[in-house]
Amino acid sequence: MSIPRLLLGPGPSNPHPRVLAALSQPLLGHLDPAFLTLLDEAQARLRSLFGTQNPLTLPLSATGSGGMEACLANLLERGDRAVIGVAGAFGERMCEVARRIGARVERVETEPGTALPAEAMADAIARVRPRVVAFVHAETSTGVLQPVEEIAAASRRAEAFLVLDCVTSLGGVSVTLDAWGVDAAYSGTQKCLSCPPGLSPVSFSERAALRVRARRTPVQSWYLDVTLLAAYYGSERVYHHTAPISMVYGLAEALRVIEEEGMPAREARHRAAAAALIERLAPFGFTPLVAPEVRLPTLTTLRLPEAVLARGEAKLRRELLDAHGIEVGGGLGKLSGSVWRVGLMGENARVENVERLVEALATLLRG
Ligand SMILES: *Cc1c(COP(=O)(O)O)cnc(C)c1O
């Protein structure tokens, strides 16, 4: 076995020890009343974390991309129009998913490291009158936290359904679906929830659920059809597919941990860790890519100093991993080779982890 890893990349992050313990609990059947009680509890806590009253809020048996696919596949039919904000790789992935569903996609793009311009989004929405507006709240490929309100208001004016990717925001920064007027949102367990990858918390508004029932054509994916998923994840609790029991144990425990800390304290902890990271790496010449107003506290993108480029950034990341057990992420797409992405997510968002990274880097750059 390799040395234990401190996972400071774009995800997965290290699970909380209580989550790891929960994962190894004896198995219950997926219709066992004791399991259904745990599932009820997890669904109630997910509603609270998402800032929603939506009954249709559940841990989908999939990773974050499966949640993306579920939101878009339920709300879009072939030929429908969608306006999608592309501020990085995950906005790009949304376009590809929507295109495969047969939607006509209007993209609104922005430079990597910047937020989507709300005016350009609003103009496109007013012009296209789409069925769905979709964008990423926390763009993990660039480190931008996208403001939601203005784009949400434009979607509401056009009576579009708003889909929000909360994979790297949920559990790290505040998410308030109902206050924003979001119709469908998804996340993933392995980023700020401090669980292993394997579940995608999703939430659909009542308006979205009505829309899915009013479709002309059935949802193309049987597995992801929320009208069918509602049979098990709603009050009937009848079989649709076998829920990943152990993962639900893990998620339920992760949500208890988050509730005990409280989201305001948790967000403050993420912000403090990210600020310490930027401050402590500045003397090495690392500079943040993203402007402070829209900088994402859960994932920081840093431009690389000459010393790191000269050494070879990929080589240095490999040395961090092999000699110190620390994983950080490289750049994606246009940013490849010129930035690092450092995730301080969930349990990992602590100044002591920043210090471990700084010490390891100092040792490697001296040597
Ligand atoms: C990680 C991530 C995804 C994809 O999640 P997977 O669990 O890898 O399928 C989607 N959106 C964002 C913003 C992400 O960071």
The ligand as an ORCA input file, in Angstrom:
! r2SCAN-3c Opt
* xyz 0 1
  C     -16.922     16.657     -9.908
  C     -17.929     17.484    -10.622
  C     -18.931     16.924    -11.438
  C     -18.954     15.475    -11.808
  O     -19.076     14.649    -10.741
  P     -18.597     13.105    -10.854
  O     -18.870     12.662     -9.462
  O     -17.170     13.126    -11.223
  O     -19.457     12.431    -11.837
  C     -19.885     17.765    -11.975
  N     -19.858     19.087    -11.744
  C     -18.903     19.671    -10.991
  C     -18.932     21.139    -10.782
  C     -17.911     18.884    -10.422
  O     -16.963     19.448     -9.675
*
